[in-house]
């Protein structure tokens, strides 16, 4: 039995060269403690980040004095650090316990003989990480490629903390997770594991295992119980063999775990009890789900499929990439995690990819994903660099880290994939000219990790990298792909429409954060598009230039800074919508779209759909629509438009469809109404309308178009350019809407709408007289809205729900924010 | 002896399906004739180009009735077309003479037996080129890659006429060069050739050859005379062997031909006289120069050098790429050519590359280059496509074309290189995945052309392609290179500074044309940055987006459309300046900078330095400075600035140097004055100033900078950012100036200058109170200015010379054209 005595809470800390102890907090970090002491300004405000850069060379000491009440009986007393960030020497009562060197793993020390009843002094000496890794790099026989900080591959620390193209350089230092005394008596159950071997004939075959450490030779017995909602479905007493237990169960009519949108997230309770002469000496309870995950990789005429299958059902993955939710990790709460995952669920997502430049997340993250059906693509923490795995110490760190991660996380049914790294194999091939090397990280991704995953977790597949598959790891015909031609490669948004990737694990488009968020990190003089502070809060080099490049390409010039902010969000949402709708219409030739990125680690212009303060950007609202289980999609093709019905539902359904055509100045030109049928988990073509059907009258209008490599004037039909086609699909009383216009907004002549609204408590009801695009409700109060950035059909009512009273509201749409310059 | 009777002038023409003959002109083309008849609007105005697209499917007939006065004696009568564009059947008096299929060669027909004294009818039936080539393409066994028009590789016609990223799609049709009757009597001298075999011990060993065709068996004698400025330097009577003559001469103390800036452009007169029993039966006079050109390609520690050497002197090539000067070629006059080449000379250029997507230029072009010392890099006319050289008919066309080109042009000393094509070998390697194929054009570039050049022109080197050299034909370490990462690849301008190419045969940066030129093709409603007409007059896809991307990156937002126009020019000039100065400072590791592009073929936003109407853009004025034989160059390096003295002079010289440092608000901070020495044809380091020397006081100022892959706030010295360093170098009483600022203009706090001026006849004299950048004098009248876009030192006088009275003038500088948005 283990008993834990927390050492969290107030500690003292000081800079190594100083004599003044300050009050600090554990879990915590130097930067948060210094902020709390008003020794540095908020690093997120303006360019205060630089103050933290100046701290990087310093060394720090954390210290805790505590008394310890010895229990009557015990076998071992351990001091456990769940996370030390990163290079630190640990002393208890002056005795050296060891040196921590990996932020991702826990460190525990046997202090049975060192701990005292009174006045224990625990001290942790943090080295300067920056100095340390640059020294290792200088002395290294290797020369490693790496972005952002050349020496970061030498340290097992969240790589994003050295700066990324969406994150500041804030090199966190501190005891970032719990610290406690662990008192063990008799025995302890460790490394529990529950997993589904197979589903067959309506039954689930599951297995429960664990390691048992014990201090006596007594006859120990282990009992394993599996129950669902309080009802026992299986119980066994199992022998302990060489300190291991392993029990197989058959569970009839199992309640399976399904991703969001596919089925329920049923979870089972597993209890392992150790008894010694009928006395319980340890008990461990945990939760898991019954589900089988397969990665379907089958050769086809394009290349090789890449489809997640859960319990025999092919799943189109819909979601985004997750990064650490703060540059200072200790301040992320369990509630934060649940809020984030709820936001993902509400946006009809079913997968998040935990990206390899961050951290193995907190339990709460995975618990929330288990509960809400968000599948997790879990990277190991290697990103955008070559790693020194020729060196034995690094191999050992990598192996021990992988094992600990597996032991900690493998019971989460939400995790559906282990993935070796982020972009390093693509880097070998495309950036650094390494081909497919033996080392430089590849030994970890291709030897160490797959072996460990195979041995300790047969319950989910392993994948070498993201992206991977094909000779070029970023192949379009095999495996997953990071599509960055659009945005980073500056290519036009329409390139999405010709992309035939099998699975998009990254693609993205930047926008500014919410206006209220911008107010939080700027002062009055900073509020212009190219001010130093605004530029500094877009970490991508030439990020602002891209925001403008795409805005003027699609929309035109913004009227002012606030218009700019709003239009970047609209542009982002429209761009990602274009990609997702195209790829979903290829289901399952393409089998997933995870856009970069879900969240932010600070207030910044980035690719996220939710900003640091969890304020929703246009992309978030759009996601709920384009990720919905039913998506009416209008594609411009074959000299007209084709309407597709994309269904992620698991059964065929009837759908009532309305197709409405309006001129942009509000005249209803025609409408069609009909019933149709959507096929389960498939795409059907619902209708095609020739351009002449859409706009009968031909009013010739010369416009410049992108011809083969150059711009040519071409005659188009002005009646068509002046039209918008809406589709509205009703399935089971739920309404799904979409729209289509016949050119970029920049080339259309939008009519400024008259949008009327009234506020009814926490409801805002809107209506427009002419087609209105990107209709944004700007609330005085900082409320969460159920929807926003609407594309409104004339004379329809749209109701937005507010989390609380909105206060005064202002309404914009894109027509009044664009400047003809 | 040949006697020519011109058939130029007024012809009749009609569309094939019409019965109405209209009046046309030869040389000329359908489009010019239709414009002259007011049947179409000016294709350069607004988007009128589209009217010409509609003509492409039509067929046309040109017709000339003429009488012919038979001479008393003759041996042969030929009908000669110097240029037929392109597919046409030719009839004389109803008899079919042949079909033309190559615009680049002349066609001649023996009409001795067909021609009549009265009422000859000459008819030329032009097929629709577009229909014809698409039909060939459809039936072709090959599938060829090609931009702009997929079928264009099948026709030997100027490839740019199908549209390019700086040119409209205007598919010229017509008799574009002279038409005449050639009457031959007795004999004719053909294919004369003068070339320098070697220079040795102060003498030139030259050779004269020619072909002689004759109709009688009489004893013909040939006499060759070489003279300089009326004085005979060599004369020989030479035998005619199998219809060929060949004579070697040694010329003592020859007056060599040198490029502009290196020496004089001495030209010799060569006369070949045929006599038959002391009667002159033919005489041919032409002009050429004595010079030896070598392309020095020597292995070194970087790769392989690529240096033009003229008469033993290494030349740093300074210039630009030349494209056809009009979409309608017949209207370019000899005077136009001389004006253009004079402009190149005045901008201190010494080389133009005649680009392979245009035409083999008019004699006048090469004559002007001979006279003004502009070396010509002459491409063969293949560009950005795969060509069907597996087909025998294409091989034959290519060979006959090459021979005719050589016979016509090889006597021009200005031509220093034959080059197989533009970008096709790079295309094989980088765009189309062909590696280094046997055909697809390579058979022409690697077999046909080098063999023909070797046989018919030993006087200059042959180079396979531009770019070429190295495994990757666009290698940085060997051969010539097209650097398009900046601009087309969207990379930041500063990438120029890390480029180590051996010879830049292309790199470029767009700008808008002159404001007066914009007025010419727009009406009032078109005058905004993203109007359809403005977009249509930037033929590069996303060209406008790039103009804005780089403007906001370097300068910020423009205040209005006119500011935009002006700022694009300033930005272009600064960007190319940055590249050229860097590459010149690497002399001769880099041995040439030809920027894309010298001129335009219509009024357009493009990479040119002179617009279609020969109006000078900022880049033109800058070229005169950064291509000057003496260039003081300030490089930011080693924690300060280094001043280099780059000299293309052929002797060491004394230089007086002033280095002046001003704050941007006009205070003189310090100055240094000293004498130094520039080494002939070399680069010397003149001075280095540490940042602390430049700005003694340190005022910390946090600014965002591009760190390794992300943007970080960094502390810089505000005093430094607020400074400008000028260098002024006086050599032989000529003043050379340059300047350096310590960040992008976007990040500097410019003071609006008070610029005073007075006009004295055709002189404008300017002065400023604070450092002023891009000072632009906008004249009411359309005058040519000696200089403009000045970067002015406070309290100095700058005098601009106008070609005529300037009228009212307005003065801008960049500080009052940028908008904080």
Interface residues (C-beta under 8 A of the other chain):
Chain A: X47 X49 X50 X53 X147 X148 X149 X150 X163 X164 X165 X167 X168 X169 X489 X490 X492 X528 X529 X530 X532 X535 X536 X538 X539 X540 X541 X542 X543 X544 X545 X546 X548 X549 X552 X553 X556 X557 X558 X560 X561 X564 X702 X703 X704 X706 X707 X708 X709 X710 X711 X712 X713 X714 X715 X746 X747 X820 X821
Chain B: X47 X49 X50 X53 X147 X148 X149 X150 X163 X164 X165 X167 X168 X169 X489 X490 X492 X528 X529 X530 X532 X535 X536 X538 X539 X540 X541 X542 X543 X544 X545 X546 X548 X549 X552 X553 X556 X557 X558 X560 X561 X564 X702 X703 X704 X706 X707 X708 X709 X710 X711 X712 X713 X714 X715 X746 X747 X820 X821
